[in-house]
Amino acid sequence: MARCAAYRGPVLWPLFTLLVVLAVTLAVGWAVDLTLRRLSERHPAERVWAPLRRCRVPLQLVVLLGLLMATGPVHRADPDLRHALLLALIAAVGWLVARVAAAALDAALARYESVAEDPARLSRVRTQLGLLRRVLIALVAVVTIAVMLLTFGAMRTVGASLLASAGIIGIVAGIAAQSTLGNFFAGLQIALGDTVRIGDTVVVDGQQGTVEEITLTSLVVRLWDDRRLIVPVSYFVSKPFENWTRRDPGLLASVLLHLDHSVPVPELRARLGQVLAESAHWDGRDWGLVVWDTTPSTLLLRATMTAADPAGCFALRCEVREQLVAWLRDEHPHALPRVRTGD
């Protein structure tokens, strides 16, 4: 009997300790989640409480590992097991810090979206906060890995010896990572300089598209046929490009028409006004029709009209071109260009 009791003691006590630690961990997670839920219900204008609820899992992991490290059975356990728990605890703390930082930035963006009235400024803030979030997460990851490496005695010894040659290593690393560092700082320059934002319509190497995503190293442009053009962010700080929506998404569309010299320009101008008045793509700001150029066989007319965004601009150009050509074909067929031959 004494031998059985002596056997049950070393086995049951760690099991009981583990159950207590799990119960405390679940209780802490439930209490924190309940508190955040009630704060969110009482203060709906504060957008930080709902994102913070996503931190429940890393918080519980930190509590679980911290309690395991503080209990007696772990202190008497194998050193390798204690070291593994310490590494897991450091990683969990880094995960929790990254989640808290991301939740704070998401809350700041949600709060700004609720009061912002300028779409361009909102797009700028969204781009800047997105890049800042990636920078913070990368920084937390680097610091977490560094702290984990410092827990190894061999790494501390190697680190002390590497400090003597840090200058040479820094030069070599700088040369090797020149392109990566250039893209990294270019991403920060784009975020702070407001040269391009998510949702902007840009023209890169002759291809028009919409900026879909901006990271610290690359920029994703969605083209008109849903292809994705991946461009290094350094391109946008070293080469010229077109940004059609940097200040105002509204654009001036134009349509060129090659017509016969006998075309009734005033009537065509009046017809253009009617087409624009009936169009859902015209924003009502401005329009016009002028004789842009003349050749021995044709007149070159230029119709201009404004649209609220690049997509409406493209649709309006197609609509105006179709409507004017159809009207000329039905009402003034002689005004369409003809090939003249000698008698």
Long-range contacts (C-beta under 8 A, 24 or more apart in sequence): 13-73, 14-73, 17-71, 17-72, 17-73, 18-68, 21-64, 21-67, 21-68, 21-71, 22-64, 24-63, 24-67, 25-60, 25-63, 25-64, 25-67, 26-60, 28-59, 28-60, 28-63, 29-56, 29-57, 29-59, 29-60, 29-63, 32-56, 32-59, 46-107, 47-106, 47-107, 47-108, 47-110, 47-111, 47-114, 48-103, 48-104, 48-107, 50-107, 51-102, 51-103, 51-104, 51-106, 51-107, 51-110, 52-100, 52-103, 52-107, 54-99, 54-103, 55-96, 55-99, 55-100, 55-103, 58-92, 58-95, 58-96, 58-99, 59-96, 61-88, 61-92, 61-95, 61-96, 62-89, 62-92, 62-93, 62-96, 65-89, 65-92, 83-151, 86-151, 87-148, 87-151, 90-144, 90-147, 90-148, 90-151, 91-144, 91-148, 93-144, 94-140, 94-141, 94-143, 94-144, 94-147, 97-140, 98-136, 98-137, 98-140, 98-141, 101-133, 101-136, 101-137, 101-140, 102-133, 102-136, 102-137, 105-129, 105-132, 105-133, 105-136, 119-249, 120-197, 120-245, 120-246, 120-247, 120-248, 120-249, 123-197, 123-198, 123-199, 123-200, 124-194, 124-197, 126-197, 126-198, 127-190, 127-191, 127-197, 127-198, 127-214, 128-191, 128-192, 130-198, 130-214, 131-187, 131-188, 131-190, 131-191, 131-214, 131-215, 131-216, 132-191, 134-215, 134-216, 135-188, 135-216, 138-216, 179-234, 180-217, 182-234, 183-216, 183-217, 183-218, 183-232, 183-233, 183-234, 184-216, 184-217, 186-232, 186-233, 186-234, 186-236, 186-237, 186-238, 187-214, 187-215, 187-216, 187-217, 187-233, 188-216, 189-237, 190-214, 190-219, 190-233, 190-236, 190-237, 194-246, 195-236, 195-237, 195-243, 195-246, 196-236, 196-241, 196-243, 196-246, 197-246, 199-245, 200-243, 200-244, 200-245, 200-246, 201-243, 201-244, 201-245, 201-249, 201-309, 201-310, 202-241, 202-242, 202-243, 202-244, 203-241, 203-242, 203-244, 204-229, 204-231, 204-235, 204-241, 208-310, 210-310, 244-310, 245-309, 245-310, 249-308, 249-309, 249-310, 250-283, 250-285, 250-306, 250-307, 250-308, 250-309, 251-306, 251-307, 251-309, 251-310, 251-313, 252-286, 252-304, 252-305, 252-306, 253-304, 253-305, 253-306, 253-307, 253-313, 253-314, 253-316, 253-317, 253-320, 254-302, 254-303, 254-304, 254-305, 254-317, 255-302, 255-303, 255-304, 255-317, 255-320, 255-321, 255-324, 256-292, 256-300, 256-301, 256-302, 257-300, 257-301, 257-302, 257-303, 257-321, 257-324, 257-325, 258-298, 258-299, 258-300, 258-337, 259-298, 259-299, 259-301, 259-328, 259-335, 259-336, 259-337, 260-298, 260-299, 260-334, 260-335, 260-336, 260-337, 260-338, 261-294, 261-298, 261-299, 262-334, 262-335, 263-299, 263-301, 263-328, 263-332, 263-335, 264-332, 264-335, 265-289, 265-291, 265-299, 265-301, 267-332, 268-301, 268-324, 268-327, 268-328, 268-335, 271-323, 271-324, 271-327, 272-303, 272-305, 272-320, 272-324, 275-319, 275-320, 275-323, 275-324, 276-305, 276-320, 279-316, 279-319, 279-320, 281-307, 281-308, 281-312, 281-313, 281-315, 281-316, 281-319, 282-306, 282-307, 282-316, 283-307, 283-308, 283-312, 297-337, 297-339, 297-340, 298-337
